[in-house]
Amino acid sequence: SGGVVDAVVDGETGILVPPRDVDALAAAIDRLVGDASEAARLGAAGRRFALGRFSANAVAGTYARLYRDATG
């Protein structure tokens, strides 16, 4: 696995839909368009998640640990 799926926790930081499932994607979009508070909640949680895992400092720390582990 990898990519965007790793950045989305279904129902917490976004809504996952099956690949190539147009109906599920449309339903997810309708859900968010119809519920602004849910969209805002998911958006805020997604931002917090991304900042915690993918900020420059978080990524630099991950690389530093990998280099340390690789070099002993």
N, C-alpha and C positions, 0 to 999 in steps of 0.2 A: 504494500500500500504506500501511498505517498501523495503529495500535492494537497489540493484543497480539502480533501476528505479529512486529512489530519488536522485541519484548522477549524472544522465544524463538528460540534457536538450536537447531535440532533435534538431539537427542542430546547437547547440551552444557549447555543451561540448561533444557531441558524436552523434551517430545515433542509434535511437531506432528501433527495428524490432519486429514484432509480435512473440509471443512465438511459437516455432515449425514450423516457416515459413523458411524453408531452402532456398528457392529462394530469399526471402527478405534479408536474412543474406548474401548470396553469392553476391547479388547486392551491399549491403553496403560495403562488403570487396573489391569488384572490384572498387567501387567508390573511396575508400581511397587509394588503391594500384595505381590507375590511376591518382590520384591528390595529390601529396606529399604536396603541400602548404595547401590544405584543411585538410589533416591529421595532419599537424603540427599545424594549427590554432585550430582545435578541441582539440588536445592534450594539447596545452598550456592553452586553456580556461578551460579544464577539470582539469588540475593541479591547476590553480588558484582557481577554485571552491572548489576542495577537500581541499586545504590548508586552505581556509577561513571557511569551514564548518566542517571539520573532523580532523583538527590538534589537537594535545594534548591540547593546550590552549583553542581552541574553545569548545571542548568536556568538558573540566574541567569547563569552564564558564557555560555551559548548566547545568551540574550536580549541580554546586553551586547554580544557580538560582532555580532549582527544589527543592533542600534541603531547601533553604530559604523560598520558597513558602509553602512547606509542614510543616515547623515548625513555620511559622508565623513570 
